[in-house]
Amino acid sequence: MIHNIDIKKTAIDTLELEAAAIYKLAQFIDDDFVKVVNQILGLPGRIIVTGIGKSAIIAQKIVATLNSTGTPAIFMHAADAIHGDLGIIQKHDLIIALSKSGNTPEIKVLVPFLKQTGNTLVAMVGNMDSFLAQQADFILNTSVVREACPNNLAPTTSTTAQLAMGDALAVCLQTCRQFSDRDFAKYHPGGALGKQLYLKVSDLSDNNGKPAVPPSASVREVIITITKDRLGATAVIEDDLIVGIITDGDIRRMLEKHDDISPLTAKDIMTNSPKHIHREALAADALHILRQHNISQLIVLQDGFYAGIIHIQDLLKEGIL
């Protein structure tokens, strides 16, 4: 059993070695990389990403990243491809083959068939003299000095380099297409991420009540209204316009200041010019305002008129953090 200090050193050495390998990739961003990006931007078909072993796992991740950022992509396992899956490839597709050595038996069998289809073949390869590199139309160089594995055998640094090169390709395509957060939301409708990008204030506030009192309302009326809708606040409305807000915090502060509350009205205890948001705004924007001002409720408006209240708990329940 190795000592803790040796465990830490091994971990640090691994991270430093892989970080250095990624940093070195910057030297390999050449004209071929630019040409691949431009070909994909004008591609009427899809990107087919293939590989074997650990490279196949990285290929699947690259496919997931491309699809989520607006570039249609399909994974094809190199071993399955030579046993029937070549039918996946269509006329206008571009193929990216991942391999560290570029000389694995499956790649050597697969590449001639890929060349027969007439599709553009891009090699993401770590050996520039390999069979794959020589047969490819374009090369994305992912060469590394050595693996992080102590025996220099297990794919570690090499697969990290492939992953980083795939990210660089995806981000370039995303940037060139001006793929916005709204576009991103179309591909991520589920989960907290999607909700931050598409959920509107109205989707939450419309489920709440619209507590309101006039400026002349008694403290008793205010408390009953706040309690009824369980939002911890009520709007103060005069001539159909919002003139203030009263929260349960305002009620507590009033009780601290006044021994006799009987003569007080809503106008006496309300907060003027309350923070507000339009009902069509993103719910994530509402959370930003609430946190910025350290408040729990926000008045919701539509065309300048009172449309309800959104509470911070509404946002937290939806996983918008």
LINURTA-V177838 format. One record per residue. N is the residue number from 1. RES is the residue in one small letter. NEAR is the number of other C-alpha atoms within 8 Angstrom. Layout:
n & res & near
N & RES & NEAR
N & RES & NEAR
This chain:
n & res & near
1 & m & 2
2 & i & 5
3 & h & 6
4 & n & 6
5 & i & 6
6 & d & 8
7 & i & 9
8 & k & 8
9 & k & 8
10 & t & 8
11 & a & 8
12 & i & 8
13 & d & 8
14 & t & 9
15 & l & 8
16 & e & 8
17 & l & 10
18 & e & 13
19 & a & 8
20 & a & 8
21 & a & 12
22 & i & 11
23 & y & 7
24 & k & 8
25 & l & 13
26 & a & 7
27 & q & 6
28 & f & 9
29 & i & 11
30 & d & 7
31 & d & 6
32 & d & 10
33 & f & 11
34 & v & 9
35 & k & 8
36 & v & 10
37 & v & 11
38 & n & 8
39 & q & 8
40 & i & 10
41 & l & 8
42 & g & 6
43 & l & 10
44 & p & 6
45 & g & 9
46 & r & 12
47 & i & 13
48 & i & 13
49 & v & 16
50 & t & 14
51 & g & 15
52 & i & 13
53 & g & 6
54 & k & 8
55 & s & 13
56 & a & 13
57 & i & 9
58 & i & 11
59 & a & 13
60 & q & 10
61 & k & 9
62 & i & 13
63 & v & 12
64 & a & 9
65 & t & 10
66 & l & 12
67 & n & 10
68 & s & 10
69 & t & 12
70 & g & 10
71 & t & 12
72 & p & 8
73 & a & 12
74 & i & 9
75 & f & 10
76 & m & 12
77 & h & 10
78 & a & 13
79 & a & 8
80 & d & 9
81 & a & 11
82 & i & 10
83 & h & 7
84 & g & 7
85 & d & 9
86 & l & 8
87 & g & 6
88 & i & 6
89 & i & 7
90 & q & 7
91 & k & 8
92 & h & 9
93 & d & 14
94 & l & 14
95 & i & 12
96 & i & 12
97 & a & 12
98 & l & 16
99 & s & 14
100 & k & 13
101 & s & 9
102 & g & 14
103 & n & 10
104 & t & 8
105 & p & 6
106 & e & 9
107 & i & 13
108 & k & 11
109 & v & 9
110 & l & 11
111 & v & 10
112 & p & 8
113 & f & 8
114 & l & 10
115 & k & 9
116 & q & 6
117 & t & 7
118 & g & 7
119 & n & 11
120 & t & 9
121 & l & 13
122 & v & 14
123 & a & 16
124 & m & 14
125 & v & 18
126 & g & 13
127 & n & 11
128 & m & 9
129 & d & 6
130 & s & 10
131 & f & 9
132 & l & 13
133 & a & 13
134 & q & 8
135 & q & 7
136 & a & 11
137 & d & 8
138 & f & 10
139 & i & 12
140 & l & 13
141 & n & 13
142 & t & 14
143 & s & 12
144 & v & 10
145 & v & 5
146 & r & 7
147 & e & 13
148 & a & 11
149 & c & 9
150 & p & 6
151 & n & 5
152 & n & 8
153 & l & 7
154 & a & 8
155 & p & 9
156 & t & 10
157 & t & 13
158 & s & 14
159 & t & 12
160 & t & 10
161 & a & 15
162 & q & 13
163 & l & 11
164 & a & 9
165 & m & 11
166 & g & 9
167 & d & 10
168 & a & 8
169 & l & 9
170 & a & 13
171 & v & 9
172 & c & 9
173 & l & 12
174 & q & 12
175 & t & 8
176 & c & 7
177 & r & 7
178 & q & 6
179 & f & 11
180 & s & 6
181 & d & 7
182 & r & 8
183 & d & 9
184 & f & 13
185 & a & 12
186 & k & 7
187 & y & 8
188 & h & 10
189 & p & 10
190 & g & 7
191 & g & 8
192 & a & 9
193 & l & 11
194 & g & 12
195 & k & 13
196 & q & 11
197 & l & 12
198 & y & 10
199 & l & 11
200 & k & 11
201 & v & 15
202 & s & 9
203 & d & 8
204 & l & 12
205 & s & 13
206 & d & 8
207 & n & 6
208 & n & 11
209 & g & 9
210 & k & 10
211 & p & 11
212 & a & 9
213 & v & 13
214 & p & 9
215 & p & 10
216 & s & 7
217 & a & 11
218 & s & 11
219 & v & 11
220 & r & 6
221 & e & 9
222 & v & 12
223 & i & 9
224 & i & 8
225 & t & 12
226 & i & 15
227 & t & 9
228 & k & 6
229 & d & 11
230 & r & 7
231 & l & 11
232 & g & 10
233 & a & 12
234 & t & 15
235 & a & 14
236 & v & 16
237 & i & 13
238 & e & 9
239 & d & 4
240 & d & 7
241 & l & 8
242 & i & 11
243 & v & 11
244 & g & 13
245 & i & 14
246 & i & 15
247 & t & 10
248 & d & 9
249 & g & 7
250 & d & 11
251 & i & 11
252 & r & 8
253 & r & 8
254 & m & 9
255 & l & 9
256 & e & 7
257 & k & 6
258 & h & 7
259 & d & 6
260 & d & 5
261 & i & 8
262 & s & 6
263 & p & 6
264 & l & 9
265 & t & 11
266 & a & 16
267 & k & 10
268 & d & 6
269 & i & 11
270 & m & 11
271 & t & 9
272 & n & 7
273 & s & 7
274 & p & 10
275 & k & 6
276 & h & 8
277 & i & 10
278 & h & 10
279 & r & 12
280 & e & 7
281 & a & 11
282 & l & 12
283 & a & 13
284 & a & 11
285 & d & 8
286 & a & 12
287 & l & 12
288 & h & 8
289 & i & 8
290 & l & 13
291 & r & 8
292 & q & 6
293 & h & 6
294 & n & 6
295 & i & 7
296 & s & 8
297 & q & 12
298 & l & 14
299 & i & 14
300 & v & 15
301 & l & 13
302 & q & 9
303 & d & 5
304 & g & 5
305 & f & 9
306 & y & 11
307 & a & 10
308 & g & 13
309 & i & 13
310 & i & 13
311 & h & 10
312 & i & 10
313 & q & 7
314 & d & 9
315 & l & 14
316 & l & 9
317 & k & 7
318 & e & 8
319 & g & 9
320 & i & 13
321 & l & 5
